[in-house]
Amino acid sequence: MEASYLINRPDNEIVKNATTDILKRSDALKFHTGLPEYRPTPLFRLPDLALKYNVGDIYIKDESHRFGLNAFKGLGAVYAISELLKENPNLETFCTATDGNHGRAVAWGATRFEKRSVVFVPGDTTLQRMKCIEKEGARVEKVQGNYDDACAVAEKACKENGWELVQDMAWEGYEKIPADIMAGYLSLFREMEDSIHTLPDSRADVVFMQAGVGSFAGAGAFYYLNRYGARRPRIVTVEPLEADGIFASFTSGQLTTSTGNATTIMAGLNCGTPSLGAWDILKNGVDVALKIPDHYARRAVRELFFPDGCDRRIISGESGAGGLAGFLAVMSEKNLEPVRKVLNITKSSNILFISTEGDTDKTVFNEIITTGESTEKK
């Protein structure tokens, strides 16, 4: 199967709404730096990978080092929980739905504040992912259905039990908490301000960002629009072929649920409906939307684990390597030549990826690096 693309014509304006108001006034990085577990995650340069694909430089920020959680999600969850507890210190139980990393992050954040957590997961979530969430102190319950079904169950359970829902997907009437989560994600972009984004010879020209509900990519698009306006790097969203809510929304011109079959190895990106708050930003700040088959994710994991030349080995999971996977598709497929032209990818282009997770499902990861394939869906 081939990748598909949609070229967007963004207006580079930040829409004014409740989400962007929170993003503009929040200073999550100040909160994060006050945590004893905080360390900036590393930004690596991969010159041999850049040479292999005939571009100027490739940079990758490795979020597997974040808070001991092996993924970036803790940035959003712990900040959102802290904001909720400022408003109501008597909250006792936090609840969410997850494909894995977000649920673990909510559990970790709740435990930090000596609170309880309940996490609902889709029916095909692997036992290993469930155990990782449980280790952070959560009660984990499996839902017969997909990610969107798990979200609905979590919302209903919160209403019935008086729990606080901490979901990273916004919908009409539920926007503040997802916006706080996005504000937390801004910290990882701000950490790079004194490196790649301020050096004239190494500023990113193109940023590939993987997208599930779009909160991470939306935070990134907001960061670049807010800082650079129309001078921002060119931005690409990358989704699985069969879980393409953002791609579908670009295609229809409005927020739309994916009609794919939700079969993908990229567990963290296996979401059907985009977040309202993220979509309002992405539609004005993204140049290209991609959806790719799983074999590019496998290839990206292997490219990082088996580096060329003297490049550093990076352990990135099947969702974490999603941005690189999109780049590999763009550089490999003849039908994506229009994308290369729009992004103006040349031998002098500097490309940035964020590896949003490490080997969060070791079984799947080990299958990929030993065989190049995986027999598991998630």
VEXLO-161857 format. One record per residue (C-alpha): residue in one letter; x negated, y negated, z; residue number from 0. Coordinates in pm, 1 decimal. Each point is the difference from the previous one (the first is absolute). Example, Ala and Ser with C-alpha at 12.3 -4.5 7.8 and 13.67 -1.06 7.14 Angstrom:
2
[site 'A' [-1230.0 450.0 780.0] 0]
[site 'S' [-137.0 -344.0 -66.0] 1]
# end
This chain:
378
[site 'M' [0.0 0.0 0.0] 0]
[site 'E' [-114.0 -352.4 -76.6] 1]
[site 'A' [9.7 -307.4 220.2] 2]
[site 'S' [251.0 -275.2 -74.7] 3]
[site 'Y' [-39.0 -373.2 34.8] 4]
[site 'L' [198.1 -320.4 9.5] 5]
[site 'I' [-161.4 -337.6 -60.7] 6]
[site 'N' [150.7 -270.4 219.1] 7]
[site 'R' [-11.9 -375.9 -53.8] 8]
[site 'P' [-12.7 -131.6 359.3] 9]
[site 'D' [59.6 -363.3 83.4] 10]
[site 'N' [-261.4 8.0 281.2] 11]
[site 'E' [237.2 -170.4 242.1] 12]
[site 'I' [63.2 121.5 353.3] 13]
[site 'V' [372.9 28.6 50.6] 14]
[site 'K' [126.7 -176.3 312.4] 15]
[site 'N' [184.1 241.1 228.3] 16]
[site 'A' [-13.1 153.9 346.5] 17]
[site 'T' [-277.7 242.8 -95.9] 18]
[site 'T' [-238.9 -253.4 -148.2] 19]
[site 'D' [68.1 -241.0 286.6] 20]
[site 'I' [-121.5 265.9 244.0] 21]
[site 'L' [-301.6 81.7 -217.9] 22]
[site 'K' [-100.7 -365.0 -19.0] 23]
[site 'R' [15.7 -71.6 372.0] 24]
[site 'S' [-124.4 329.1 142.9] 25]
[site 'D' [-357.8 52.1 111.6] 26]
[site 'A' [-14.3 375.1 38.4] 27]
[site 'L' [-378.5 4.6 -35.2] 28]
[site 'K' [-32.1 -198.8 322.3] 29]
[site 'F' [214.1 263.1 172.0] 30]
[site 'H' [-193.1 289.7 -153.2] 31]
[site 'T' [-341.4 -136.9 96.2] 32]
[site 'G' [120.2 -5.5 359.7] 33]
[site 'L' [55.3 376.8 1.2] 34]
[site 'P' [-285.1 203.8 150.8] 35]
[site 'E' [29.6 249.6 -288.0] 36]
[site 'Y' [-42.8 -267.9 -266.7] 37]
[site 'R' [-286.4 16.1 -248.0] 38]
[site 'P' [7.6 -141.5 -354.1] 39]
[site 'T' [10.7 285.1 -247.5] 40]
[site 'P' [-289.5 18.6 -246.2] 41]
[site 'L' [-0.9 -130.6 -355.0] 42]
[site 'F' [-223.4 210.0 -223.5] 43]
[site 'R' [-148.3 -78.5 -339.5] 44]
[site 'L' [-12.6 291.8 -244.9] 45]
[site 'P' [-239.9 -108.5 -277.1] 46]
[site 'D' [-38.4 343.8 -155.8] 47]
[site 'L' [376.8 46.7 -29.6] 48]
[site 'A' [13.7 -344.9 -162.4] 49]
[site 'L' [-272.5 105.5 -242.9] 50]
[site 'K' [191.6 318.2 -82.6] 51]
[site 'Y' [309.2 -198.3 -102.7] 52]
[site 'N' [-193.9 -288.6 -152.8] 53]
[site 'V' [125.3 -278.3 227.6] 54]
[site 'G' [-190.7 -261.3 195.9] 55]
[site 'D' [44.1 122.7 356.7] 56]
[site 'I' [234.0 219.9 198.2] 57]
[site 'Y' [81.0 -68.0 365.3] 58]
[site 'I' [204.7 215.7 232.8] 59]
[site 'K' [117.4 -81.3 352.7] 60]
[site 'D' [13.0 317.0 208.5] 61]
[site 'E' [296.0 -0.4 238.6] 62]
[site 'S' [-69.6 353.4 126.4] 63]
[site 'H' [-198.3 -172.4 276.7] 64]
[site 'R' [300.8 -191.6 136.5] 65]
[site 'F' [75.7 49.1 372.4] 66]
[site 'G' [-91.1 369.4 -14.1] 67]
[site 'L' [323.5 62.5 -194.0] 68]
[site 'N' [-164.0 83.4 -334.7] 69]
[site 'A' [227.9 -252.1 -175.5] 70]
[site 'F' [85.5 -370.7 -14.5] 71]
[site 'K' [356.5 25.5 129.8] 72]
[site 'G' [-91.1 -72.3 361.8] 73]
[site 'L' [-58.8 -364.8 -93.4] 74]
[site 'G' [367.5 -53.9 -74.2] 75]
[site 'A' [161.0 223.7 260.3] 76]
[site 'V' [-189.4 -122.2 305.3] 77]
[site 'Y' [46.3 -364.9 -96.2] 78]
[site 'A' [373.8 41.8 -58.5] 79]
[site 'I' [42.5 183.8 331.0] 80]
[site 'S' [-193.0 -272.6 182.7] 81]
[site 'E' [228.9 -265.2 -151.2] 82]
[site 'L' [309.1 198.0 103.0] 83]
[site 'L' [-125.9 33.2 355.6] 84]
[site 'K' [-64.0 -373.9 19.2] 85]
[site 'E' [369.2 -50.1 -66.4] 86]
[site 'N' [119.6 287.9 218.8] 87]
[site 'P' [-253.2 159.0 238.3] 88]
[site 'N' [266.6 247.8 115.2] 89]
[site 'L' [7.4 195.5 -325.3] 90]
[site 'E' [-82.5 362.9 75.5] 91]
[site 'T' [29.5 204.6 -320.2] 92]
[site 'F' [-113.9 -80.5 -352.8] 93]
[site 'C' [119.8 201.8 -295.8] 94]
[site 'T' [-88.2 27.9 -368.2] 95]
[site 'A' [14.7 216.8 -311.2] 96]
[site 'T' [-322.4 92.1 -173.9] 97]
[site 'D' [-183.2 212.6 -252.8] 98]
[site 'G' [-286.7 21.1 251.8] 99]
[site 'N' [-233.3 -293.5 62.8] 100]
[site 'H' [255.8 -262.7 101.4] 101]
[site 'G' [160.8 234.4 252.1] 102]
[site 'R' [-334.6 81.1 154.3] 103]
[site 'A' [-74.4 -372.4 20.0] 104]
[site 'V' [331.3 -77.1 172.4] 105]
[site 'A' [-62.9 281.0 248.4] 106]
[site 'W' [-349.6 -131.8 70.8] 107]
[site 'G' [126.1 -357.1 38.5] 108]
[site 'A' [278.4 103.5 235.5] 109]
[site 'T' [-238.7 204.1 213.4] 110]
[site 'R' [-237.9 -297.8 26.9] 111]
[site 'F' [281.4 -190.8 170.7] 112]
[site 'E' [105.4 303.9 207.2] 113]
[site 'K' [322.9 39.3 -194.8] 114]
[site 'R' [167.2 301.5 -161.3] 115]
[site 'S' [43.0 72.6 -369.7] 116]
[site 'V' [220.2 217.7 -219.9] 117]
[site 'V' [-99.8 65.9 -360.0] 118]
[site 'F' [217.4 150.6 -275.3] 119]
[site 'V' [-173.5 160.8 -297.6] 120]
[site 'P' [127.3 127.2 -338.6] 121]
[site 'G' [74.3 369.5 -31.4] 122]
[site 'D' [-310.8 86.0 -199.1] 123]
[site 'T' [-252.4 -170.0 228.6] 124]
[site 'T' [-286.1 235.7 80.8] 125]
[site 'L' [-49.1 140.4 349.8] 126]
[site 'Q' [-344.6 -157.7 19.1] 127]
[site 'R' [140.3 -349.5 -51.2] 128]
[site 'M' [265.5 63.7 264.5] 129]
[site 'K' [-261.4 118.6 249.1] 130]
[site 'C' [-208.3 -313.6 -57.1] 131]
[site 'I' [301.2 -213.3 90.6] 132]
[site 'E' [78.0 211.6 305.9] 133]
[site 'K' [-358.4 -36.8 123.4] 134]
[site 'E' [60.1 -374.4 30.0] 135]
[site 'G' [287.1 67.1 241.4] 136]
[site 'A' [307.1 -1.2 -224.6] 137]
[site 'R' [294.9 233.8 -15.0] 138]
[site 'V' [20.2 109.1 -362.5] 139]
[site 'E' [319.6 115.7 -167.9] 140]
[site 'K' [31.7 131.8 -355.1] 141]
[site 'V' [284.2 -120.4 -222.5] 142]
[site 'Q' [151.6 207.8 -278.0] 143]
[site 'G' [-60.1 -243.8 -280.0] 144]
[site 'N' [-252.2 -247.4 -141.7] 145]
[site 'Y' [-158.1 -315.4 139.8] 146]
[site 'D' [307.2 -215.5 -60.6] 147]
[site 'D' [213.1 260.0 179.8] 148]
[site 'A' [-240.1 -7.2 295.8] 149]
[site 'C' [29.3 -379.4 12.3] 150]
[site 'A' [378.4 25.5 18.0] 151]
[site 'V' [-17.8 257.0 281.1] 152]
[site 'A' [-247.1 -213.9 195.6] 153]
[site 'E' [219.7 -308.7 -30.4] 154]
[site 'K' [306.5 193.3 116.5] 155]
[site 'A' [-189.1 153.5 294.5] 156]
[site 'C' [-116.3 -344.4 112.7] 157]
[site 'K' [356.1 -133.1 1.7] 158]
[site 'E' [128.0 300.6 192.5] 159]
[site 'N' [-280.4 12.5 258.9] 160]
[site 'G' [-98.1 -363.6 45.3] 161]
[site 'W' [-345.8 54.2 -147.8] 162]
[site 'E' [-194.6 -263.7 -193.1] 163]
[site 'L' [-50.0 75.4 -368.8] 164]
[site 'V' [-351.2 -78.0 -127.7] 165]
[site 'Q' [30.8 61.9 -373.4] 166]
[site 'D' [-235.6 -137.9 -264.3] 167]
[site 'M' [279.6 -28.2 -255.1] 168]
[site 'A' [221.8 -309.1 4.0] 169]
[site 'W' [360.2 -21.2 -113.4] 170]
[site 'E' [261.2 -271.6 32.2] 171]
[site 'G' [49.0 -68.6 369.6] 172]
[site 'Y' [-317.9 184.8 99.7] 173]
[site 'E' [-294.0 -217.8 -98.5] 174]
[site 'K' [-189.6 -133.3 302.3] 175]
[site 'I' [-165.1 322.0 119.7] 176]
[site 'P' [-114.0 105.9 -350.6] 177]
[site 'A' [-137.2 -352.6 -45.2] 178]
[site 'D' [-197.3 31.0 324.7] 179]
[site 'I' [-138.7 330.1 -128.7] 180]
[site 'M' [-106.3 -168.7 -323.5] 181]
[site 'A' [-159.3 -279.5 204.4] 182]
[site 'G' [-203.4 267.1 175.7] 183]
[site 'Y' [-124.3 130.0 -334.2] 184]
[site 'L' [-130.9 -346.1 -88.4] 185]
[site 'S' [-284.6 56.1 246.2] 186]
[site 'L' [-176.8 243.2 -230.8] 187]
[site 'F' [-2.3 -256.5 -280.4] 188]
[site 'R' [-117.0 -277.2 231.6] 189]
[site 'E' [-288.0 219.6 113.0] 190]
[site 'M' [-138.5 -27.1 -353.3] 191]
[site 'E' [3.4 -380.5 -8.0] 192]
[site 'D' [-368.5 -28.3 84.8] 193]
[site 'S' [-109.2 256.6 -256.2] 194]
[site 'I' [144.7 83.0 -340.4] 195]
[site 'H' [250.9 -283.2 -23.8] 196]
[site 'T' [-233.3 -290.2 73.3] 197]
[site 'L' [-305.8 96.7 -204.1] 198]
[site 'P' [22.0 -145.1 -351.8] 199]
[site 'D' [-191.2 291.5 -151.4] 200]
[site 'S' [204.6 269.9 171.2] 201]
[site 'R' [354.3 -127.1 29.4] 202]
[site 'A' [255.9 261.1 -101.3] 203]
[site 'D' [142.3 -49.4 -347.7] 204]
[site 'V' [253.4 283.7 22.9] 205]
[site 'V' [154.2 161.5 307.7] 206]
[site 'F' [175.5 336.7 -26.9] 207]
[site 'M' [241.4 63.2 288.2] 208]
[site 'Q' [196.5 318.4 55.8] 209]
[site 'A' [365.3 -47.2 86.0] 210]
[site 'G' [260.3 204.1 185.1] 211]
[site 'V' [274.8 -229.7 126.7] 212]
[site 'G' [-234.2 -282.6 -97.8] 213]
[site 'S' [-78.4 -154.8 339.5] 214]
[site 'F' [-376.2 44.3 -33.6] 215]
[site 'A' [-10.6 -119.2 -361.0] 216]
[site 'G' [237.4 -283.4 88.8] 217]
[site 'A' [-229.0 -111.7 281.1] 218]
[site 'G' [-293.2 3.7 -240.9] 219]
[site 'A' [188.1 -193.9 -266.5] 220]
[site 'F' [105.5 -256.4 261.3] 221]
[site 'Y' [-359.7 -36.7 120.4] 222]
[site 'Y' [-133.2 -69.3 -348.2] 223]
[site 'L' [285.4 -230.8 -99.3] 224]
[site 'N' [-27.6 -193.1 325.2] 225]
[site 'R' [-375.5 -38.9 -30.9] 226]
[site 'Y' [-54.8 -43.9 -372.9] 227]
[site 'G' [335.8 -72.2 -162.8] 228]
[site 'A' [-25.2 47.0 -376.2] 229]
[site 'R' [-379.2 50.1 35.8] 230]
[site 'R' [53.1 325.7 187.8] 231]
[site 'P' [-147.9 332.2 -114.0] 232]
[site 'R' [214.9 197.7 -240.8] 233]
[site 'I' [210.3 249.1 196.8] 234]
[site 'V' [116.8 349.6 -90.9] 235]
[site 'T' [245.1 216.1 196.5] 236]
[site 'V' [-41.6 377.6 -24.6] 237]
[site 'E' [273.9 255.6 75.3] 238]
[site 'P' [58.9 371.4 -53.7] 239]
[site 'L' [175.7 88.4 -323.6] 240]
[site 'E' [301.8 147.4 182.8] 241]
[site 'A' [20.9 -253.8 286.6] 242]
[site 'D' [2.0 -328.8 -186.7] 243]
[site 'G' [238.3 -238.4 174.7] 244]
[site 'I' [-215.0 -306.0 -65.0] 245]
[site 'F' [-58.9 92.2 -363.8] 246]
[site 'A' [374.3 56.0 -39.2] 247]
[site 'S' [68.3 -337.3 161.1] 248]
[site 'F' [-234.7 -174.1 -242.7] 249]
[site 'T' [168.6 183.5 -286.1] 250]
[site 'S' [350.7 -107.9 103.3] 251]
[site 'G' [-98.8 -344.1 127.2] 252]
[site 'Q' [153.4 60.1 341.5] 253]
[site 'L' [-47.4 215.9 307.6] 254]
[site 'T' [66.6 356.2 -114.8] 255]
[site 'T' [-28.5 351.9 142.0] 256]
[site 'S' [-216.3 250.1 -184.0] 257]
[site 'T' [180.7 265.2 -202.0] 258]
[site 'G' [-306.1 229.2 9.9] 259]
[site 'N' [8.6 339.8 168.0] 260]
[site 'A' [-230.4 -108.3 287.2] 261]
[site 'T' [-248.4 275.6 -77.0] 262]
[site 'T' [-354.4 -124.0 54.9] 263]
[site 'I' [-314.9 88.6 185.6] 264]
[site 'M' [-28.5 -366.8 106.6] 265]
[site 'A' [200.3 42.0 321.0] 266]
[site 'G' [-45.4 -352.8 130.0] 267]
[site 'L' [132.8 -145.8 -324.4] 268]
[site 'N' [298.8 232.5 -32.4] 269]
[site 'C' [270.9 -260.8 55.5] 270]
[site 'G' [313.4 -62.7 -200.0] 271]
[site 'T' [114.1 -354.0 79.8] 272]
[site 'P' [-237.3 -298.1 26.3] 273]
[site 'S' [-0.2 -234.5 295.0] 274]
[site 'L' [204.6 -312.9 -62.2] 275]
[site 'G' [-261.4 -230.3 153.0] 276]
[site 'A' [-282.9 155.3 -200.4] 277]
[site 'W' [191.7 -4.6 -330.1] 278]
[site 'D' [68.3 -372.9 28.4] 279]
[site 'I' [-377.6 -56.5 11.0] 280]
[site 'L' [-111.9 263.6 -249.0] 281]
[site 'K' [225.3 -118.4 -281.7] 282]
[site 'N' [-172.5 -341.0 9.6] 283]
[site 'G' [-358.2 114.7 51.0] 284]
[site 'V' [-63.8 328.4 -183.3] 285]
[site 'D' [-136.3 20.1 -353.7] 286]
[site 'V' [45.9 370.8 -73.0] 287]
[site 'A' [208.2 278.4 154.2] 288]
[site 'L' [-129.7 354.0 -56.1] 289]
[site 'K' [140.3 342.2 71.2] 290]
[site 'I' [-237.9 290.5 -31.5] 291]
[site 'P' [3.6 381.9 7.5] 292]
[site 'D' [-155.4 175.6 297.5] 293]
[site 'H' [-308.6 122.3 -181.9] 294]
[site 'Y' [-143.2 -353.0 12.9] 295]
[site 'A' [33.0 -1.1 379.8] 296]
[site 'R' [-187.9 329.3 19.3] 297]
[site 'R' [-266.9 -132.7 -232.1] 298]
[site 'A' [-35.8 -319.3 205.6] 299]
[site 'V' [-44.5 196.9 324.6] 300]
[site 'R' [-272.5 203.0 -168.0] 301]
[site 'E' [-170.9 -305.0 -152.8] 302]
[site 'L' [-41.7 -144.2 348.9] 303]
[site 'F' [-96.6 325.4 171.3] 304]
[site 'F' [-252.3 98.4 -267.3] 305]
[site 'P' [-154.3 -340.4 -78.9] 306]
[site 'D' [-225.4 -75.6 -291.4] 307]
[site 'G' [-361.8 -94.7 56.9] 308]
[site 'C' [-66.4 -168.9 332.2] 309]
[site 'D' [355.8 -112.0 71.5] 310]
[site 'R' [130.3 67.9 349.7] 311]
[site 'R' [231.1 296.7 48.8] 312]
[site 'I' [348.7 -117.0 100.9] 313]
[site 'I' [266.6 229.3 139.8] 314]
[site 'S' [329.5 -123.8 -136.6] 315]
[site 'G' [331.9 182.2 4.9] 316]
[site 'E' [233.3 49.5 -293.1] 317]
[site 'S' [191.0 -320.5 80.7] 318]
[site 'G' [-305.6 -189.3 119.4] 319]
[site 'A' [-165.0 43.9 -337.3] 320]
[site 'G' [312.3 -118.1 -183.7] 321]
[site 'G' [-148.1 -330.8 -112.3] 322]
[site 'L' [-303.0 170.9 -149.9] 323]
[site 'A' [230.6 258.6 -156.5] 324]
[site 'G' [181.4 -279.5 -183.0] 325]
[site 'F' [-330.3 -141.1 -121.4] 326]
[site 'L' [-104.4 341.8 -130.0] 327]
[site 'A' [323.9 22.4 -196.0] 328]
[site 'V' [-51.2 -346.7 -147.2] 329]
[site 'M' [-355.8 83.2 -103.4] 330]
[site 'S' [86.2 344.5 -137.8] 331]
[site 'E' [324.4 -19.0 -194.2] 332]
[site 'K' [19.2 -144.5 -348.5] 333]
[site 'N' [361.7 -106.1 53.3] 334]
[site 'L' [-115.0 -226.8 286.5] 335]
[site 'E' [-221.7 -212.6 -224.2] 336]
[site 'P' [248.1 -291.7 29.3] 337]
[site 'V' [-50.1 13.8 377.4] 338]
[site 'R' [-376.5 -24.8 -36.2] 339]
[site 'K' [49.0 -305.4 -220.1] 340]
[site 'V' [245.3 -173.4 233.8] 341]
[site 'L' [-228.0 63.1 297.8] 342]
[site 'N' [-300.4 -104.8 -209.3] 343]
[site 'I' [-207.5 290.3 128.1] 344]
[site 'T' [-348.7 -36.3 -144.9] 345]
[site 'K' [-355.8 100.4 82.2] 346]
[site 'S' [-21.7 -300.5 232.7] 347]
[site 'S' [328.5 53.1 189.6] 348]
[site 'N' [-6.1 53.3 376.5] 349]
[site 'I' [261.9 249.3 117.9] 350]
[site 'L' [129.9 40.4 356.4] 351]
[site 'F' [176.8 299.1 155.6] 352]
[site 'I' [118.9 60.6 355.0] 353]
[site 'S' [-21.2 359.2 117.1] 354]
[site 'T' [298.1 -10.8 232.6] 355]
[site 'E' [-57.2 342.8 156.7] 356]
[site 'G' [-256.8 271.5 48.9] 357]
[site 'D' [68.7 373.5 -0.8] 358]
[site 'T' [326.2 -32.2 192.3] 359]
[site 'D' [111.8 340.8 -124.7] 360]
[site 'K' [-316.9 207.1 10.1] 361]
[site 'T' [158.2 302.3 -167.2] 362]
[site 'V' [100.6 -197.0 -308.1] 363]
[site 'F' [-328.4 -192.4 0.9] 364]
[site 'N' [-210.9 313.7 15.9] 365]
[site 'E' [196.3 157.4 -285.1] 366]
[site 'I' [-63.2 -305.0 -214.0] 367]
[site 'I' [-373.9 -14.3 56.9] 368]
[site 'T' [-52.0 374.4 -36.8] 369]
[site 'T' [226.5 69.9 -298.1] 370]
[site 'G' [110.2 -337.5 -132.1] 371]
[site 'E' [357.6 104.2 59.4] 372]
[site 'S' [247.1 36.2 287.0] 373]
[site 'T' [273.4 254.7 40.6] 374]
[site 'E' [187.9 -224.0 246.6] 375]
[site 'K' [239.3 -276.0 -85.7] 376]
[site 'K' [-83.2 -203.9 311.0] 377]
# end
